[in-house]
């Protein structure tokens, strides 16, 4: 699916985009953005009232509150369950196993060291 409509503000309001790195996992909807860092920090931005992401409301995001942040937190958790990964804070790279053929392909492409 193309992200072009999302980038140009023509996205489906119910669509959520997920992204993950080795230090963070994030979810973004048309009106909110949540980032979970591996050190346990949370960043949350209400994009409808703060499109420049200048007010981090991550400290006010708690599982027992009914908010857009809690909704994205639930979606991120569900995403992790569906894809058999843990939230980044629980991620242990040494516990990840890969098919040796995949490792060799990633090395040949320059993504992994020798």
MIFIBA-363890 format. One record per residue (C-alpha): residue number from 1; y, x, z. Coordinates in nm, 2 decimals. Example, Ala and Ser with C-alpha at 12.3 -4.5 7.8 and 13.67 -1.06 7.14 Angstrom:
// residues 2
@num:1; y:-0.45; x:1.23; z:0.78 $
@num:2; y:-0.11; x:1.37; z:0.71 $
END
This chain:
// residues 114
@num:1; y:0.00; x:0.00; z:0.00 $
@num:2; y:0.34; x:0.13; z:-0.09 $
@num:3; y:0.60; x:0.21; z:0.19 $
@num:4; y:0.88; x:0.18; z:-0.06 $
@num:5; y:0.98; x:-0.18; z:0.04 $
@num:6; y:0.97; x:-0.07; z:0.40 $
@num:7; y:1.20; x:0.22; z:0.34 $
@num:8; y:1.45; x:0.01; z:0.15 $
@num:9; y:1.46; x:-0.27; z:0.41 $
@num:10; y:1.26; x:-0.52; z:0.20 $
@num:11; y:0.96; x:-0.51; z:0.43 $
@num:12; y:0.75; x:-0.80; z:0.56 $
@num:13; y:0.89; x:-0.86; z:0.91 $
@num:14; y:0.54; x:-0.89; z:1.05 $
@num:15; y:0.42; x:-0.56; z:0.91 $
@num:16; y:0.38; x:-0.26; z:1.14 $
@num:17; y:0.35; x:0.10; z:1.02 $
@num:18; y:0.15; x:0.35; z:1.22 $
@num:19; y:0.18; x:0.73; z:1.22 $
@num:20; y:0.01; x:1.00; z:1.41 $
@num:21; y:0.05; x:1.38; z:1.46 $
@num:22; y:-0.11; x:1.62; z:1.69 $
@num:23; y:0.16; x:1.56; z:1.96 $
@num:24; y:0.25; x:1.19; z:1.91 $
@num:25; y:0.15; x:0.85; z:1.78 $
@num:26; y:0.41; x:0.59; z:1.67 $
@num:27; y:0.43; x:0.23; z:1.55 $
@num:28; y:0.73; x:0.08; z:1.37 $
@num:29; y:0.81; x:-0.28; z:1.29 $
@num:30; y:1.11; x:-0.42; z:1.12 $
@num:31; y:1.28; x:-0.46; z:1.46 $
@num:32; y:1.14; x:-0.19; z:1.69 $
@num:33; y:0.99; x:0.16; z:1.71 $
@num:34; y:0.77; x:0.31; z:1.97 $
@num:35; y:0.66; x:0.67; z:2.00 $
@num:36; y:0.40; x:0.79; z:2.25 $
@num:37; y:0.41; x:1.16; z:2.31 $
@num:38; y:0.10; x:1.36; z:2.43 $
@num:39; y:0.28; x:1.46; z:2.75 $
@num:40; y:0.30; x:1.09; z:2.85 $
@num:41; y:0.66; x:1.02; z:2.75 $
@num:42; y:0.75; x:0.70; z:2.56 $
@num:43; y:1.05; x:0.64; z:2.33 $
@num:44; y:1.13; x:0.29; z:2.23 $
@num:45; y:1.41; x:0.18; z:2.01 $
@num:46; y:1.52; x:-0.18; z:1.94 $
@num:47; y:1.61; x:-0.14; z:1.58 $
@num:48; y:1.76; x:-0.48; z:1.53 $
@num:49; y:2.04; x:-0.40; z:1.79 $
@num:50; y:2.02; x:-0.02; z:1.77 $
@num:51; y:1.94; x:0.08; z:1.40 $
@num:52; y:2.06; x:0.44; z:1.46 $
@num:53; y:1.81; x:0.49; z:1.74 $
@num:54; y:2.07; x:0.61; z:1.99 $
@num:55; y:1.95; x:0.42; z:2.30 $
@num:56; y:1.60; x:0.52; z:2.41 $
@num:57; y:1.45; x:0.23; z:2.61 $
@num:58; y:1.11; x:0.39; z:2.67 $
@num:59; y:1.15; x:0.39; z:3.05 $
@num:60; y:1.17; x:0.01; z:3.05 $
@num:61; y:0.85; x:-0.03; z:2.85 $
@num:62; y:0.57; x:-0.14; z:3.09 $
@num:63; y:0.24; x:-0.31; z:3.02 $
@num:64; y:0.33; x:-0.60; z:3.24 $
@num:65; y:0.65; x:-0.69; z:3.06 $
@num:66; y:0.67; x:-0.93; z:2.76 $
@num:67; y:0.87; x:-0.73; z:2.52 $
@num:68; y:0.86; x:-0.58; z:2.17 $
@num:69; y:0.77; x:-0.25; z:2.33 $
@num:70; y:0.47; x:-0.40; z:2.50 $
@num:71; y:0.37; x:-0.56; z:2.17 $
@num:72; y:0.38; x:-0.23; z:1.98 $
@num:73; y:0.20; x:-0.06; z:2.27 $
@num:74; y:-0.08; x:-0.31; z:2.24 $
@num:75; y:-0.09; x:-0.27; z:1.86 $
@num:76; y:-0.11; x:0.11; z:1.90 $
@num:77; y:-0.40; x:0.08; z:2.15 $
@num:78; y:-0.58; x:-0.16; z:1.92 $
@num:79; y:-0.52; x:0.07; z:1.62 $
@num:80; y:-0.67; x:0.36; z:1.82 $
@num:81; y:-0.98; x:0.15; z:1.91 $
@num:82; y:-1.03; x:0.04; z:1.55 $
@num:83; y:-1.01; x:0.40; z:1.43 $
@num:84; y:-1.22; x:0.55; z:1.71 $
@num:85; y:-0.94; x:0.77; z:1.84 $
@num:86; y:-0.78; x:0.78; z:2.18 $
@num:87; y:-0.41; x:0.76; z:2.25 $
@num:88; y:-0.26; x:1.10; z:2.20 $
@num:89; y:-0.22; x:1.16; z:2.58 $
@num:90; y:-0.60; x:1.15; z:2.60 $
@num:91; y:-0.66; x:1.35; z:2.29 $
@num:92; y:-0.87; x:1.66; z:2.34 $
@num:93; y:-0.88; x:1.86; z:2.01 $
@num:94; y:-1.18; x:2.07; z:2.12 $
@num:95; y:-1.38; x:1.75; z:2.14 $
@num:96; y:-1.33; x:1.66; z:1.78 $
@num:97; y:-1.62; x:1.74; z:1.55 $
@num:98; y:-1.60; x:1.76; z:1.17 $
@num:99; y:-1.85; x:1.78; z:0.89 $
@num:100; y:-1.88; x:2.15; z:0.79 $
@num:101; y:-1.81; x:2.06; z:0.42 $
@num:102; y:-1.49; x:1.89; z:0.52 $
@num:103; y:-1.38; x:2.20; z:0.72 $
@num:104; y:-1.45; x:2.42; z:0.42 $
@num:105; y:-1.25; x:2.19; z:0.19 $
@num:106; y:-0.95; x:2.18; z:0.44 $
@num:107; y:-0.97; x:2.57; z:0.45 $
@num:108; y:-0.97; x:2.59; z:0.07 $
@num:109; y:-0.66; x:2.37; z:0.06 $
@num:110; y:-0.48; x:2.59; z:0.32 $
@num:111; y:-0.48; x:2.32; z:0.60 $
@num:112; y:-0.70; x:2.53; z:0.83 $
@num:113; y:-0.71; x:2.90; z:0.90 $
@num:114; y:-1.00; x:3.13; z:0.81 $
END
